[in-house]
């Protein structure tokens, strides 16, 4: 027997390696071949309610009205998606720091709360595509000759001191010292500098930009974001069917102009 085993040792090693390789492939592709059941989607369908976590402290995305009820862009977005899903939405108010944990432990089915995509958590939760880009942008007056970052040489650029935009302009200055950085205590003061002509450009986040445009300021973003900060819906990791349903809803809401309408409503003066 020992002689037989010794003679067939190379074959046995090959078989063993083959089994290990097969187990590795199954481990890597098992979720795709045999996806885990979407318990979240099944539960939503059974109870007819989609529980959405939200921190109502970041207007205009989410806040409380005089009666203590959540209102805002994200509330309306959740309601529009729920209508597409054929269920009722239930807003669950909580602190921002606990939102992702609430999804993971099943306290809520999803989170819609001006929450940016975080690549570090992709093994813990699912993310949808973006519904709002809040990243830092280069902003100019309508009709400006500045059309890209490359046009900033010798220009005065306003920033909020200590902001992400400030860091971006400092970086640009290291590449082109002729750029004049103009720091201000608040983003509104930086915007006022652009409007008055004190500065020729501005670097600011997408939320501040949309709020200013909603007030009627004739300013526009040029070029792509310096650093993207896409707001997304957060789902349980296993919620494959819910993810697909929300993406289908996003497609319809974009085609029907609903998302554009939400921006016009919640970023316009007086709302």
C-alpha positions in Angstrom: 0.0 0.0 0.0 2.8 2.4 0.9 4.5 1.7 -2.4 1.2 2.4 -4.3 0.7 5.6 -2.4 4.3 6.6 -3.1 4.0 5.9 -6.7 0.8 7.9 -7.0 2.0 10.7 -4.9 2.3 13.3 -7.7 -1.3 12.4 -8.8 -2.6 12.8 -5.2 -0.9 16.1 -4.9 -2.4 17.3 -8.1 -5.9 16.2 -7.0 -5.4 18.0 -3.7 -4.3 21.2 -5.4 -7.3 20.9 -7.7 -9.7 20.6 -4.8 -8.1 23.6 -3.1 -8.4 25.6 -6.3 -12.0 24.6 -6.7 -12.8 25.6 -3.1 -11.1 28.9 -3.7 -13.1 29.6 -6.8 -16.3 28.7 -5.0 -15.4 31.0 -2.2 -14.8 33.9 -4.6 -17.8 33.3 -6.8 -20.2 31.7 -4.4 -22.2 34.9 -3.8 -22.7 35.3 -7.6 -23.5 31.7 -8.2 -25.7 31.3 -5.2 -26.7 34.8 -4.0 -28.0 35.1 -0.4 -31.7 35.7 -0.1 -32.7 39.4 0.1 -34.5 39.3 3.4 -34.8 43.0 3.5 -36.7 43.2 0.3 -39.0 40.3 1.3 -39.7 42.0 4.7 -40.5 45.3 3.0 -42.9 43.6 0.7 -44.6 41.8 3.5 -45.2 44.8 5.7 -45.7 47.3 2.9 -43.3 49.7 4.7 -39.8 50.8 3.8 -37.9 52.1 6.9 -35.4 54.8 6.0 -32.9 56.1 8.5 -32.1 59.9 8.4 -30.4 62.5 10.5 -32.8 65.5 10.2 -30.2 68.2 10.9 -28.8 69.1 7.5 -31.0 71.4 5.6 -32.1 71.5 2.9 -31.6 67.7 2.6 -33.3 66.9 5.9 -34.7 68.9 8.8 -37.7 69.1 11.1 -40.7 71.4 10.5 -42.5 73.4 13.2 -44.5 70.3 14.1 -41.3 68.1 14.4 -41.9 66.2 11.2 -39.0 65.4 8.9 -39.0 67.4 5.6 -36.4 68.2 2.9 -34.9 66.9 -0.3 -34.1 63.5 1.1 -37.5 63.1 2.6 -39.1 63.8 -0.8 -36.7 61.6 -2.5 -37.5 58.7 -0.2 -41.2 59.2 -0.8 -40.7 59.3 -4.5 -38.7 56.0 -4.5 -41.2 54.4 -2.1 -44.0 55.2 -4.5 -42.1 53.4 -7.3 -41.5 50.5 -5.0 -45.2 50.3 -4.2 -44.8 50.7 -0.5 -45.1 53.4 2.2 -41.9 55.1 3.6 -41.3 55.4 7.3 -38.6 57.9 8.3 -36.6 56.9 11.3 -34.7 59.8 12.8 -31.3 59.2 14.4 -27.9 60.6 14.8 -25.6 60.8 11.8 -22.9 58.6 13.4 -25.3 55.7 13.9 -26.8 55.6 10.4 -24.6 52.9 8.8 -24.7 50.8 12.0 -28.5 51.0 11.9 -28.5 49.4 8.4 -26.2 46.7 9.4 -28.2 45.6 12.5 -31.5 45.8 10.7 -32.9 48.8 12.6 -33.7 50.4 9.2 -33.9 49.0 5.7 -31.9 51.9 4.1 -30.3 55.3 4.8 -31.0 58.4 2.8 -29.3 61.3 4.6 -26.8 63.2 2.5 -24.4 60.4 3.1 -21.4 60.3 0.8 -20.0 57.1 -0.7 -17.3 55.6 1.4 -15.1 53.0 -0.3 -13.9 51.7 3.0 -17.4 50.3 3.8 -18.1 48.4 0.6 -17.6 45.1 2.4 -20.1 46.1 5.0 -23.0 47.7 3.2 -24.3 48.3 -0.4 -24.3 51.7 -2.1 -26.6 52.9 -4.9 -25.5 55.2 -7.6 -25.2 58.9 -6.7 -28.3 61.2 -6.6 -26.4 64.4 -5.7 -22.7 65.5 -6.2 -21.5 67.5 -3.2 -17.8 67.5 -4.2 -15.6 70.6 -4.3 -16.0 72.6 -7.6 -14.3 75.5 -9.4 -17.0 78.2 -9.6 -17.0 81.4 -11.7 -19.5 84.1 -12.8 -21.7 83.3 -15.8 -19.8 84.3 -18.9 -16.4 84.2 -17.3 -13.3 83.6 -19.5 -12.2 81.0 -16.9 -13.3 77.6 -18.2 -11.0 75.2 -16.4 -8.4 74.9 -13.7 -5.7 75.6 -16.3 -7.0 79.1 -16.7 -6.4 80.1 -13.0 -2.8 81.3 -13.6 -2.5 84.9 -12.3 -6.1 84.8 -11.0 -7.6 85.6 -7.6 -9.4 82.6 -6.2 -11.7 82.9 -3.1 -12.1 80.0 -0.6 -13.5 79.4 2.8 -10.5 79.3 5.1 -9.7 75.8 6.2 -12.2 74.1 3.9 -11.6 71.3 1.3 -11.6 74.1 -1.3 -8.9 75.9 0.6 -6.8 72.7 0.5 -7.3 72.4 -3.2 -6.2 75.9 -4.0 -3.2 75.5 -1.8 -2.3 72.5 -3.8 -2.8 74.4 -7.1 -0.6 77.2 -5.8 2.3 74.7 -5.3 2.0 73.9 -9.0 1.4 77.5 -10.1 2.5 80.2 -7.5 0.9 82.9 -9.7 -2.5 81.8 -8.4 -3.6 84.2 -5.6 -5.5 82.5 -2.8 -8.1 84.7 -1.1 -9.4 83.1 2.2 -12.6 84.2 3.9 -14.1 83.1 7.2 -17.3 81.7 5.7 -18.4 80.3 2.4 -21.0 83.1 2.0 -18.2 85.7 2.3 -16.2 83.8 -0.3 -19.2 83.8 -2.7 -19.7 87.5 -2.0 -16.1 88.2 -3.1 -16.8 86.5 -6.4 -20.1 88.4 -6.9 -18.4 91.7 -6.2 -15.4 91.1 -8.4 -13.0 91.0 -5.5 -12.1 87.5 -6.7 -12.2 86.0 -10.2 -13.0 82.5 -9.2 -14.2 80.4 -6.2 -13.6 76.9 -5.0 -16.5 75.6 -2.9 -18.6 72.5 -2.2 -21.5 71.5 -4.3 -24.2 72.1 -1.6 -23.0 75.7 -1.1 -23.0 76.2 -4.8 -26.5 75.0 -5.3 -27.8 77.1 -2.4 -26.2 80.2 -3.9 -27.7 79.4 -7.3 -31.0 78.9 -5.6 -30.8 82.5 -4.2 -30.3 83.7 -7.7 -26.5 84.2 -7.8 -25.4 84.0 -11.4 -22.5 81.6 -10.8 -21.7 78.3 -12.5 -19.3 75.4 -11.9 -16.7 74.6 -14.6 -14.9 71.4 -15.0 -15.3 68.2 -13.0 -15.2 68.1 -9.2 -11.8 68.3 -7.7 -12.7 65.5 -5.4 -16.1 63.8 -5.7 -18.5 63.5 -2.8 -21.5 61.6 -4.2 -24.5 61.3 -2.0 -25.9 57.8 -2.1 -28.5 55.5 -0.6 -27.1 52.9 1.8 -28.5 49.4 2.0 -27.7 46.1 3.8 -25.0 44.1 2.0 -27.4 41.3 1.1 -30.1 43.6 -0.3 -29.6 42.8 -3.9 -33.2 43.0 -5.0 -33.8 46.2 -3.1 -30.7 47.7 -4.7 -32.0 46.8 -8.2 -35.4 48.2 -7.4 -34.0 51.5 -6.2 -31.7 51.8 -9.2 -34.8 51.3 -11.5 -36.6 54.0 -9.5 -33.6 56.4 -9.9 -33.7 55.8 -13.7 -37.3 56.6 -13.9 -37.1 59.6 -11.6 -34.2 61.1 -13.7 -36.0 60.5 -17.0 -39.2 62.1 -15.6 -37.3 65.2 -14.2 -38.2 64.4 -10.6 -34.7 64.7 -9.3 -34.2 68.0 -11.1 -37.5 69.2 -9.6 -36.4 68.3 -6.1 -33.2 70.4 -6.5 -35.2 73.3 -7.8 -37.6 73.1 -4.9 -35.2 72.6 -2.0 -32.4 74.8 -3.2 -34.5 77.8 -4.2 -34.9 80.9 -2.1 -37.9 80.8 0.2 -38.0 77.0 0.8 
